[in-house]
Amino acid sequence: MKVGYGRTSTMEQQAGLDAQIRDLKGAGCEKIFSEQVSAVGKRPQLEAAVDFIRERDTLLVTKLDRLARSTQHLLEVADRVKAKGADLCILNLGADTSTATGKLIFTIIGAVGAFERELMLERQREGVSRAKAEGKYKGRKPTARAKAGEVATLVAEGVRPTEIARRLGIGRASVYRILDNRSGPSL
């Protein structure tokens, strides 16, 4: 059985996810797992796909960067797939682990992908440094601090920090930080 996995990092990339699903269906995938999460976070649908595959199945992805965030991660996923007696295939590269050449290609491409990511991060850091030097970079908006007034109101109403965090969609630690920075009694 051919099992597909598609991923984009954000909800704004719906068209990209739709294209992946289309390509996976076109490649004959009978079951497709997809999600819209960052590569660095937990990916429950990737885990589900790897758990789902069985001996003689093939796990397909459209592009390497949709599957792995580093060479090490690529090799870990490939090993897990292999341990289940299945193969891994990256469509745009025409590479799969059912052949010795495919295994070699996976390793080389994974290393090149990691190198490319490091270069991109380096360029990003340089750009941020330049923007800071020019006074154009302010960083991320302080979302929790922007809700300090709402936190104060809820505290005055007797709402506990955990509930405040849930209601406002901020972390509990952020609630305590806001409370520590304000004058007056805290919880």
N, C-alpha and C positions, 0 to 999 in steps of 0.2 A: 504494500500500500504506500502511496505517496502522501506524505503529510507536510503541509506548508506552515511556515511561520513568517508573519509580517509585523513590522514595528515602525512607528514614527515616534519622535521625541515629544511632540506637542499636539494638542488638539487642532491647532491651526494647519497642521499638515495632513488633513483628511484626504486631500486629492492624492498625495503620495501613498497613503495607506491603501486607498482604493486601487491605485495602479499596481501595487504589489499583489493585492488579492486577485486582481484580474490576471496578472502574469502567472501566479501560482495555479490558478484554475486552468489557465491555458497549458500549463506544464503537466496537467493531469492529476493535481492534488485532489484527493477525495475528502480530506479533512484539513481545515485551515485554522490555525490559532493566530490571533492578532491582538495587538495592544498599542496603546499610545502612552508610552512611558520613556523616561530617560534611560540611556544605556547604562548609566552608572548606578541606577537604583535597582530595586528588586523587580524582576520581570516574571510575574506569575504565569503568564501565558507561554513563555519559553519553557519554564519548568513543566507546565502541563503538557506541552508538545513532546518534550524529551521523555516524560513519564508515559505518555500515550504510545509512543512508537514501540514496535515489537521486532523480533527477528525478521530479517529480510525486508523491512520497511526502509524507506528513504525519507529523510528530513530535508526539505527544500527551503531555501531562502533566495530572494531575488538578488541581494547584494551582500557582500561580506560585512559591511558596517551595520546592517540591520540585525546581524547575529551577534557579533563579538565586539568588545570594546578594546581588546588588546590581543597580542599574539598568545599570551598565556591563557586568556579566557577562551579564545578560539580553540586552542589545543585541549583545554578542559572539556569544552562542549563536545568536540570531536571524539575524545576518549569516552565520554559518557554514552554517546551514540554508538560507538564501536562496541562497548561493553554490553549493549543490548542486542548486538548482532545486526545492527542496522547501518546504513550509510548516510553520509551527509553530502548535499549537493548545493553549490552556489550557481544559480542560473546564469548570471551575466558573465561569469568566468568560464562556464562550461567545465567546472572542476568538481569532481566528487571523490569520496574516499574509498570507492570500490576498486580503485586502481592505485598502483604504486606511484604513478605519475601524479594522480590527483592528490595523494597524500603529500608529496613533495611540494606541489603547487600551493596547497593549503598553508604549509609552513612558511614558504617564501612570501606569499601574499599577506599572511598575517603579520610578518615582520615589516614588510613595506607599509602596510596599513598603520601599524604602530608608529613607524617613523613619520609618516605623513601627519598623523594626529599630533605628535610632538612638535612638528614644524608649525602646524596651525596654532597650537597653544602658545608657542613662542611668539608668533606674529601677533596673537591676541594680547599677550602681556606687553609687548612693545607698543602696541596701539593704545592700550590703557595708560601706560606710563607717559606717552606723548600727550595724550588727552589731559591727564592730570597736570602735567607741566604747563599746559596751555590754559588750565583752569576750566576745561570743558567737561571733565569727568566728575560726576558727583556720586557715583555708586548707586546702589539700589535704594529705593525709597524706604524709609523706616516704617514699615506697615504697622507694626505693633505699637510703636510710639504715637503714631497718628490716631490711635484708638484710646489714648490715655484718658480722655474725657469720658468715654463710654465705660472704661474700666472703673473710674472713680464713681460714676453714677451707680453702676451695679454693686460696687462694694458698699456704698451708702444704703442700698436696698437690702444688704445682708447676703448677697449672692457669694458663694464660695469661689475661690480662684479656679478650681478645675471646671466648674460650670461656666464661669466667665470666659475661660479659654475656649470652651466648646461653642458657646454662643457667638463669640466674636471671630472664631476661626483663627485664633493665634495660639501659640504655645503657652503652656502653664508657666514655664520659666519667664516668658515675656510679661505675663501678668505680675509675677513677683518682682521683676525688674522695674516695672512701672510703679508698683506700690512702694518699692524701696527708694525711688527717685522723687516721690512726691512728699510734701510735708503733711503732717497730721498722722492720726492713728492708722495702723495697718492691721492686717489679719493675723 
